[in-house]
Amino acid sequence: MRVVDLDRDMSDVIPTGMSPDSEFLFARMTEVTLWATCADPGRLILDVASGVGQDSIALVREGATVVGAEPSARMTAMAEAFGGASIQEGEARPSWVRGWADELPFGDQSFDAAFCKGAMDHFDDPESAIAEMARVTKPDGRVVLAIANFDSLACRVTRALDRFREDWLGLGPLRGRRGYDTPSDHFTRYELDLMREQAAKHVDVESVQGISIGWGLPGWATVVCRLPKPVAMVMLRGLDAIARQWPTLSDVIVVVGRPRREESTVSA
Ligand SMILES: C[S@@+](CC[C@H](N)C(=O)[O-])C[C@H]1O[C@@H](n2cnc3c(N)ncnc32)[C@H](O)[C@@H]1O
């Protein structure tokens, strides 16, 4: 039996007041993910786990028709309030539909693109969610998956520093929750190989792009904050360019693919 809180408030995991490195990371994650959906006017896009709906609203503004699917009534209420405040009377708005990612309430091949940003690690069955996204996307459409990499360079270096501190120097841990530990509301600890493996079962992967390097390193946010803004931006952009080439080091991974048509992804 599935026991769930359908009024779950997950707005606290969506970053608000942020340091420049966080702002850069989340802006790039959004830019790369939404761009990959090719949300031109006339296209129908699905935002899976749409949360407070900011991405659905952004795509509607680009002219696409957007459906946001989200199980939490509370998150959808926030999306409606957020949209209500930012969308003018008479302007197009997304449709909000209640639904789990692993059982999407849509027919086969309904959408031009389906994307899921920053949410798959919260799902109890992310592989079925990818299969569902592939099922509801048209054969020439795109499935876009964006997720935090818990084996990033920053995670690896921070883990090594903590081990040195604790095992060699015999000192106690510096922080409460360590950035490389999966948070309690995550069911899956994603890294590049797992992303590729899960995605490849249901989509023909076209691109795997890394975004940003260094986020979460101890002292990193302070260093970036103290640098003159133009210097900080050059540095963040430079690291982002490296992340594009070596997604295994990156803070976030975006996988884009075409739905793979197999018996398992198309219902009879
Ligand atoms: C961190 S928020 C991300 C929201 C949004 N995609 C964004 O980028 O801001 C994670 C969302 O996943 C939703 N969620 C959790 N489990 C889910 C599931 N099994 N199916 C669909 N959505 C789920 C939560 O209700 C929450 O709104």
The ligand as an SDF file (V2000), in Angstrom:
LIG
                    3D

 27 29  0  0  0  0  0  0  0  0999 V2000
   12.6140   19.8360   -5.4690 C   0  0  0  0  0  0  0  0  0  0  0  0
   10.9800   19.9340   -6.0950 S   0  0  0  0  0  0  0  0  0  0  0  0
   11.3510   20.3750   -7.7830 C   0  0  0  0  0  0  0  0  0  0  0  0
   10.2440   21.0970   -8.4220 C   0  0  0  0  0  0  0  0  0  0  0  0
   10.5270   21.7060   -9.7870 C   0  0  0  0  0  0  0  0  0  0  0  0
   10.7340   20.6820  -10.8070 N   0  0  0  0  0  0  0  0  0  0  0  0
   11.6860   22.6890   -9.7620 C   0  0  0  0  0  0  0  0  0  0  0  0
   12.6530   22.5250  -10.4860 O   0  0  0  0  0  0  0  0  0  0  0  0
   11.5920   23.6510   -9.0000 O   0  0  0  0  0  0  0  0  0  0  0  0
   10.5310   18.2300   -6.1960 C   0  0  0  0  0  0  0  0  0  0  0  0
    9.0720   18.0100   -6.5760 C   0  0  0  0  0  0  0  0  0  0  0  0
    8.8730   16.6230   -6.8390 O   0  0  0  0  0  0  0  0  0  0  0  0
    7.5550   16.2990   -6.4230 C   0  0  0  0  0  0  0  0  0  0  0  0
    7.4800   14.8260   -6.2700 N   0  0  0  0  0  0  0  0  0  0  0  0
    7.9530   14.0660   -5.2690 C   0  0  0  0  0  0  0  0  0  0  0  0
    7.7230   12.7650   -5.5410 N   0  0  0  0  0  0  0  0  0  0  0  0
    7.0970   12.7110   -6.7510 C   0  0  0  0  0  0  0  0  0  0  0  0
    6.6300   11.6630   -7.6050 C   0  0  0  0  0  0  0  0  0  0  0  0
    6.7690   10.3570   -7.2530 N   0  0  0  0  0  0  0  0  0  0  0  0
    6.0450   11.9830   -8.7700 N   0  0  0  0  0  0  0  0  0  0  0  0
    5.9490   13.2730   -9.1670 C   0  0  0  0  0  0  0  0  0  0  0  0
    6.3730   14.3120   -8.4120 N   0  0  0  0  0  0  0  0  0  0  0  0
    6.9490   14.0360   -7.2280 C   0  0  0  0  0  0  0  0  0  0  0  0
    7.3760   17.0690   -5.1340 C   0  0  0  0  0  0  0  0  0  0  0  0
    6.0240   17.2070   -4.7610 O   0  0  0  0  0  0  0  0  0  0  0  0
    8.0710   18.3890   -5.4830 C   0  0  0  0  0  0  0  0  0  0  0  0
    7.1670   19.3330   -5.9910 O   0  0  0  0  0  0  0  0  0  0  0  0
  1  2  1  0
  2  3  1  0
  2 10  1  0
  3  4  1  0
  4  5  1  0
  5  6  1  0
  5  7  1  0
  7  8  2  0
  7  9  1  0
 10 11  1  0
 11 12  1  0
 11 26  1  0
 12 13  1  0
 13 14  1  0
 13 24  1  0
 14 15  1  0
 14 23  1  0
 15 16  2  0
 16 17  1  0
 17 18  1  0
 17 23  2  0
 18 19  1  0
 18 20  2  0
 20 21  1  0
 21 22  2  0
 22 23  1  0
 24 25  1  0
 24 26  1  0
 26 27  1  0
M  CHG  2   2   1   9  -1
M  END
$$$$
